[in-house]
């Protein structure tokens, strides 16, 4: 037990601020607690739900429901971001997601005293049928820039968008099976990606044009079974990673140290005690909570 605690301290998994755990608490301030990762998904009614996973020696888990029944079903979703409007007493969750051939920007808005949100399920445009993965980077330090979004097309081309406007592309990612953002700052984003062959990589992408990338292999094998990766920061340099195997409806929690190629510390915290049988999974986190995984 002492060795496990020492490792968790080493990778920064001690305490972290987490967003409130219920719709009724959605207008409250974030609180300090043991590291918790919110792994979002759509329930059978199309509403927004999540597994709150706590990074204990044996991962603890509980389900949270946010409402929003009737949202278009996502086949891929970027992170959902929480925002509080103190003067109006409102709060909201928002995201970018793929459904059918379109890209959507759903928003759930909560009013004081109500656990049933107002729902906007806005279809932005079509032509996205060939895209398989979606991820976003939401950084307050990028003055004058909108959110950056990354979309992987099924021919292996990685596209970047500023908001939804094209902002560079690069070929060569045909082997990628799952991806998510693990680090974001004013200068670059870093994607964490698995391949069909089982390798785990980081892909650093500077914000400037043209779209360049620095690819580093983290692990050679063992990650091919995972269709979804969900990350959130924990402590100064640590990352919680939930990897979902949708063939068996199971997920596993990992404590990941600061990414440094094959020297990256990855500690398995074990299987999460819940059934992961939704279509897609995504992080749910507060707005402008910068990821620091690399």
Buried (B, 14 or more C-beta within 10 A) or exposed (E): EEEEEEBBEBBBBBEBBBBBBEBEBBBEEBEEEBBBBBBBBBBEEBBBBBBBBBBBEEBBBEEBBBBBBEBBEBBBBBBBBBBBEEEEEBBBBBBBBBBBEBBBBBBBBBBEEEBEBBBBBEEEEEEBEEBBBBBBBBBEEBEEBEBBBBBBBEEEBBBBBBEBEEBBBBEEBEEBBBBBBBBBBEEBBBBBBBBEEBBBBBBBBBBEEEBEBEEBEBBEEEBBBBBBBBBBBBBEBBBBBBBBBBEEEBBBBBBBBBBEEEEBBBBEBEEBEBEBEBBBBBBBBBBEBBBBBB
